[in-house]
Amino acid sequence: MDILDRVSLQDQIAEVRREIAMRRKVYIRQVYFGKMTEAEAETHSLNMAAVLRTLEALCDQKREGAASGVESLATPPV
């Protein structure tokens, strides 16, 4: 088992949420100082929001599979 396999989906989701919050603050400063355009900041923010949505959907899929007794294809074998 790879060490990265030990990082739960819930931990990954929490980390992405923290990253999104941090980037929000950073991007405001980057745009203010001319190091990034508003369009770039928006694109990066949308990309991270998509990552979060994907992880949340995967987590929901895994939870639903566990509730029904069917293992998801996205779940790696242990």
C-alpha positions in Angstrom: 0.0 0.0 0.0 1.3 3.4 -1.0 1.4 6.0 1.8 -0.9 8.2 -0.3 -3.6 5.5 -0.1 -3.8 6.2 3.6 -5.2 9.7 2.9 -9.0 9.5 3.2 -11.4 11.2 0.8 -12.7 13.2 3.8 -9.1 14.5 4.5 -8.6 15.3 0.8 -11.8 17.2 0.7 -10.9 19.2 3.9 -7.5 20.0 2.4 -9.0 21.2 -0.9 -11.4 23.4 1.1 -8.5 24.9 3.0 -6.6 25.5 -0.2 -9.6 27.2 -1.8 -9.9 29.5 1.2 -6.2 30.3 1.2 -6.1 30.9 -2.6 -9.1 33.3 -2.3 -7.0 35.5 -0.1 -3.9 35.2 -2.2 -5.6 35.8 -5.5 -7.1 39.1 -4.3 -3.6 40.3 -3.5 -2.2 39.0 -6.7 -4.8 40.8 -8.7 -4.4 44.0 -6.7 -0.6 44.0 -7.3 -1.0 43.1 -11.0 0.6 39.7 -10.8 -2.5 38.0 -11.9 -5.6 39.0 -13.9 -9.1 38.6 -12.5 -9.7 36.2 -15.3 -6.8 34.0 -14.3 -7.9 34.1 -10.6 -11.4 33.1 -11.7 -10.1 30.2 -13.8 -7.9 28.9 -11.0 -10.8 29.2 -8.5 -13.2 27.4 -10.8 -10.6 24.6 -11.4 -10.3 24.1 -7.6 -14.0 24.2 -7.2 -14.3 21.4 -9.8 -11.7 19.4 -7.9 -13.7 19.7 -4.8 -16.9 18.7 -6.5 -15.2 15.7 -8.0 -13.9 14.5 -4.6 -17.3 15.1 -3.0 -19.0 13.1 -5.7 -16.5 10.3 -5.3 -17.1 10.4 -1.6 -20.9 10.2 -2.1 -20.5 7.4 -4.5 -18.4 5.5 -2.1 -20.8 6.1 0.7 -23.8 5.0 -1.4 -21.9 1.9 -2.5 -21.1 1.0 1.1 -24.7 1.6 2.2 -26.0 -0.8 -0.5 -23.3 -3.3 0.1 -21.8 -2.8 -3.4 -18.2 -1.8 -3.6 -17.5 1.1 -6.0 -15.3 0.7 -9.0 -13.4 3.8 -7.8 -12.4 2.1 -4.6 -8.9 0.6 -4.8 -8.5 -2.9 -3.6 -7.0 -3.3 -0.1 
